[in-house]
Amino acid sequence: MADSAPTDILEMRGITKTFPGVKALQDVNLTVRRGEIHAICGENGAGKSTLMKVLSGVYPFGTYDGDIVLDGEIAKFGTINDSEARGVVIIHQELALVPHLSIAENIFLGNERRRAGGAIDWNRTNAEAAELLQRVGLSESPTTPVYALGVGKQQLLEIAKAISKDVRLLILDEPTAALNDNDSEHLLELLRQFKGQGITSIMISHKLAEIAEIADRTTIIRDGQSIETFDLADAGESSEAIQDRIIRGMVGRDLDNRYPDRESHPGAEVLRIQDWTVKHPTQPGRVVVDGANLTVRAGEVVGIAGLMGAGRTELAMSVFGRSYGRDITGKVFLDGKEVNVGTVPAAIKAGIAYVSEDRKHYGLNLIEDIKRNVSAAGLGKLSKNGFVDENEELKVAGEYRESMNIRTPNVLVQVGKLSGGNQQKVVLSKWLYTAPEVLILDEPTRGIDVGAKYEIYTIINKLVAAGKAVLVISSELPELLGICDRIYTLAFGRITGEVDVASATQEGLMALMTQEHTQETKA
Amino acid sequence: MTGIANLKELFTRNLRTSGIYIAFVLIILLFSVLTDGLLLSSRNLTSLVLQFSYILILAIGMVIIIIGGHIDLSVGSVVALTGAVAAVIVIRGGQPWWVGVLAAIGTGLLVGAWQGFWVAYVGIPAFIVTLAGMLLFRGLTLEVLNNVSLSPFPSEYSAIASGFLNGVFGGYGYDTFTLVIFAIGVLGFAYNAWRQRRARIAYKQTVEAPVLFVLKLVVVAAVVMWFAWNLATYRGLPAVLIILAVLVMVYTLVTKHSVFGRHVYAIGGNLAAAQLSGVRVKRVNFWMFVNMGFLASIAGIVYSARSSAAQPAAGNMFELDAIAACFIGGAAVTGGIGTVTGAMVGGLIMAVMSNGMQLMGVDQSVQQVVKGIVLLLAVAFDVWNKRRAAAAR
């Protein structure tokens, strides 16, 4: 090790970052020692990625409160280039490579090796690229186009790109999320080598087993606050003991009355999904959902718990008119009868509604008004001979504005101007108007404030009281525990457990959600 | 709420749409002054309608394409091709005029289906498909015409574009029929506006103050009747104007009130959301282009009838005028926004500018420069307006 003394390479002090209406980070402290591998753990939405974006200059100096101290002096990064110049390089979860450029071109993109006069020096570019490829253990020609590489190799290429910039502090956001076991193992080995060369790494990962295996210390982030930092060596003897310790830190909060009460009277089975398998749309052979089986009864709220990349949204969208994936196999039953959900109109007709996790991209037409968004999926009900009854449309939208408590003066307000909570109510109105039997709600409370969340939960309760079947996907375990009757856990595309909410704990769910090998477990 | 505040709100709230009407009025005023009133003479107004009708017809289809988030570069070539088909059948084949019309429309529909297939079902961007179409259909035109002009069309065919309806109720130095038709139109417009207003009140929506409402109707009625008077004192009601009026009414209805129209706006506004709301995106895209082919064939018939000939170079650059009309008329480059009325006003702005400059004897080269700058400023205004709206959020 270059420097065995425990001096800190990085200290983030009292970082607070506010977005309009949301405090994403509040007084977060993070200390990273020189030459260590430091893991950052927390649930989705806890603020890990935001913290890393602050560190790497994506959110420039002045847009956050608090200090970043790098090598003992306060750093004021205005752009990513500033942080990279100081040796801080971030590798994002979504790879930032240009598919039709070669490996060498990608490595030196924005940092081209030039001759005097400005023309690119291709000999030097390719020679240096070859050296870097060797360092990361990637045996490919520098001139190979990137689209010809698998995800694992692309991830290595990202790392080669990072070390081309003389990296001293490498930040990896979910580096192994898309990798298979072999590629993951290789990548972790590489991180160990870097550690030997004195490169410090910060790693965000949901794979706790990996963290237990490779990291020296970990910092837990919860609800935008740093909870604790501890040495993994002190946390336990076995990998399991360490993982349990981390999970306790991640979920350690009490449930208060943030969820409206509801009496549960589940009826007959409404939705059954059988042997549902979905392949990735562009990466051949990658199975995103693997033989999923689940049921939802009338008047029942069923949750799907899973970490990022577990296949939650992919499962939902593939059921909803094959809106995701390819080579989809399996059956969908509604009220005991197999139904065709091959297209979105067919799925809607069968009585399924899907409220997307990303309402701005998949849920709303932001440049239109509330009225037209509410009617968008149910125009058939509003029209005769191909023409829309606009008075009726206005009436319907007005009724939903009242019943959903959408806070606007009228229904002619452009949807893009509404708050997140009101937007979500518009999306819900749109789907309720199609009179579905089954509602799939994907992260129904993402990005909306606590008050609006309570309202959304109340709406869900009303729906199930009216006998609808509701399937909720959420990253927030307390939310699932607060509103569901039953919870399925999804890990790496497989359903790893089915838990009755009465007997469920966050720790138990988290263990199932991080379980990498498949066994049907009844908790 | 006072009338003034209401009037101010009417303009500022919807600057995007009201801005272009103001610009239209200003341009008319500017050129009537510059041409010593020649622009607004009976004779010139009539020829303005005849001369730019086919651009306006194309702009109706184009604005739907643009709202859907596409573009069509081939319409000029399709105008030529449909006119050529009609000419070959009527002039060379000696068939009656209506066979030529049907053949032209059939050709337009086939062209539309061809382009719609590639855009909707194969997934090739419309820019590429219609750029190819531009070359392809121009080539086919040359092929059909053997590279020579065909003329003249029989008078029944030419009457589609250069005919006038008049004298039904007798003339007294002006044509009563024209005035009656326009009066019916104005009354229909007023009745419709009143009905909409009543419905909006019934549904507890805000409406303009009664004074403003009446004032608006009076202004519209006065302008329209003045226009009618000018036509009536010249040669009466041009047949083309009837075709255009019917198309504008039908397509305003389709874009505003039909399920198809809604789906077009939804696709242009947010493709992914439209798809997940159950819109059959491919089908809608396909029919958008079929419709464009249909309207291009109507424009082709009108154009060939007006010149009483089919020429290999007919319709050259028409696509650019039609596209410019849509953007000047407030359509958004990114799709999802635009109206048929806006496109018509955009087209008329171009028409008045071209016509005004022609009357002034301005050089062709200068005309091009001015048109180009107006298009650029119109879209710049659109971009600025959007940014302003985003900042106000």
Interface residues (C-beta under 8 A of the other chain):
Chain A: F320 G321 S323 T343 V344 P345 A347 I348 Y354 S356 H361 Y362 G363 L364 N365 L366 I367 E368 R372 S375 A376 A377 L379 G380 S383 G386 F387 V388 E390 N391 L394 K395 G398 N410 L412 G416 K417 K430
Chain B: A199 A202 Y203 K204 Q205 T206 L253 H257 S258 V259 F260 R262 H263 Y265 A266 G269 N270 A272 A273 A274 Q275 L276 S277 G278 V279 R280 A332 G336 I337 R393
